[in-house]
Amino acid sequence: MMYKKLLSLRRFFTTKEMSKTKLKRINLLLLFSLVWILQAIISVFFAVLGNDSELMIKGHIFNIVSVSAILFLLYKKKYEIASVLFMLLVVLTVLLFTNFIAPRAYGEYHYLHISLLMLVLTDNKILIYSSFIISYIGFALPNKILGIYPETYFADPFSSFIFFLVTFLLVYFFKVNNLKNEKLLEEKQHELEALNNFQSQFFINISHEIRTPLTLIKGEVDKLKEIPSANRIEQKLNNQIDRIKNIVDDVIDLSKMDNTSFKLNLKTIDLKELVSKVFVSFQPLFYQKNITFKCIHSSENYFITADEVYLERAINNLVLNAYKYTEINGVVSLKIAIENNQVLFIITDSGIGIPKQEINKIFDRFYQVDNDINKSGGSGVGLSFSKEIIELHKAKIEVNSQPNIGTTIQLFFPFANGYVKDNFITETNPEEQKNRQLSKVKSSTKKVLIVDDSYEMRKYLKEILFEYTCIEAVDGLEALSLLKKPNTIDLVISDYMMPKMNGLELLKNIKLLPQNCPVLMLTARTDYKSKLEVLKLGVTDYLHKPFEKEELLIRVKNILKQESKKVKFLLKEEIPESEVKANSAWIEKLKTYIKEHCSNPKLNQEEIAENFNLSKSSFYRKVKMETGLTPNGYITEIKLQEARNIVESNHQITLKELAYKVGYLHTSYFVTKYEKRFGKHPLNK
């Protein structure tokens, strides 16, 4: 306990950049010094009480002052000087006390400390061996010269040398072994970190590889909307796309769970409502396979604390697993009950069952039981994802199964504490009109640079953006060379992950060009870190794959319209480029201020201009030259961007809560604004 308290002081004496070995040595030096000061203070106290010699008291006081100086050097980060002075002080103290201050007290054995401390504080073999020789000479020689002890009282040279040598070699042996073990541990740690990084990157790459063709498939499926008789085909294909997307999401979320920053968005929910929702969504699937599908529960509520989105996905995987392994004419039932003051959710199937020796392995990542069904496909991800999500909810999962009889999975959830049921308000997302009529296309001279290493994706984007002049680039390097040419590009649509130069690097380089072109980033990466990187660099907009083509068209139209207004204003006002660049840093401060106050429904340009000590006309000019928007338009833009960030990080937020968070009192007005800006309903994730 005392050791831990002493080490808590190390934050004043060490730095984060230190190696582990150096940090450990400084910790030990700090500990030795603090213990020495404490011992010296106690010795002074007893020396005064015992009327010891004045020289004895002065010797201890000298040590207190000297060790305090060493601590001061440590505080000032002068580690090498502090270490040298510490060793010199040890040698000097032992020499003075054993020979002059307190002779004949058998303190000579303290000479052992010299070589042992040197072993701890350095790896320099010359210093280590020299300290051993000095320590033994210091032990044996003074008595020969000064005759402090009679020969019969003092250890003979051979015995004392063996004693010193054995002690030294023992400590040296343990030190060498400890260093070897530490090195092995460090290597293993690096290997694990490298493996973990490789695994995470693998998941991200696989996500990208799958989401890109999914986007293309979805684009082709959308063409079926033009054929009235193909509605059922379109629906089935979209269901399969969603199913593939869910598998990808499970894999990505598994990699996120390895990160300590992964958190659930917990709130109190009624498990019965969630299970009923799952039951209804799976009914058609079970009906097609002629499996009896039942849901059993009482009329009471079963309130638990959960992340509704993740828990629903976990339960979906378990139900889908029961469906997969239950043959035609079988039975699958869902049941909710209360047992031992817990909410019990049971999934029972009459499927093929699991061998006893396999039950403990079914939740391992990528593991699959060896059976005919698994040989035909499967990722081995769903059950692992479900178990980890359920355990994050502080719930327990139990599996009982017998081959050819069936499987029962039981989930035990703790009740939510002190909950009073609120009225659940479900916001229904309006279905987008299937035959949305686009306004008559006018010939456009706007040039859009499409940057993607996938030929199919570039082709698909060109089909969507047929009203614009599209130029292609296969990676960031080619795009950058095109952007440096006089041929003006009005908008860059770039993929995130590409060879040679990815979207993030391209965005950095675009920001350095004289003509700063707006960038729309298309990305399969939905993790917060990636999104934060592009937002920090000032990307104009970003869109997750797979996306709806109408949504992309609206985003492109809004960006080009905003950029056109900006260019017209700069030309009309004849604003020099130097003033525009100087204004960029200020606009970031403005953006931060609006974000901090966006929940205020009365936030307006007059209030903001006053805060920045600007006149209304100066404020208008500064906002317009950077964004092409009026001040009120820019305030709306930042509020809507913040709304999108909120809804992407909190999937369970209600429409009313979201509107209030960004300063809108009327949800219908907020939805209209959001759909106009982003091409979709705020809660249509």
Secondary structure, DSSP 8 states (H G I E B T S, - for coil): -HHHHHHGGGGGT--TTS-HHHHHHHHHHHHHHHHHHHHHHHHHHHHHHTT--HHHHHHHHHHHHHHHHHHHHHHTT-HHHHHHHHHHHHHHHHHHIIIIISTTSSGGGGGHHHHHHHHHH---HHHHHHHHHHHHHHHHHHHHHH--S-TTTS--HHHHHHHHHHHHHHHHHHHHHHHHHHHHHHHHHHHHHHHHHHHHHHHHHHHHHHHHHHHHHHHHHHGGGGSGGGHHHHHHHHHHHHHHHHHHHHHHHHHHHTSTT-----EEEEHHHHHHHHHHHHHHHHHHTT-EEEEE--SS--EEEE-HHHHHHHHHHHHHHHHHTS-TT-EEEEEEEEETTEEEEEEEE-SS---GGGGGGTTSTT----SHHHHT---S-HHHHHHHHHHHTT-EEEEEEETTTEEEEEEEEEB-SS---------------TT-----------EEEEE-S-HHHHHHHHHHTTTSEEEEESSHHHHHHHHTSSS--SEEEEESS-SSS-HHHHHHHHTTSSS---EEEEES---HHHHHHHHHTT-SEEEESS--HHHHHHHHHHHHHHHHHHHHHHHHHT--HHHHHHHHHHHHHHHHHHHHTTT-TT--HHHHHHHTT--HHHHHHHHHHHHSS-HHHHHHHHHHHHHHHHHHH-TT--HHHHHHHTT-S-HHHHHHHHHHHHSS-TT--
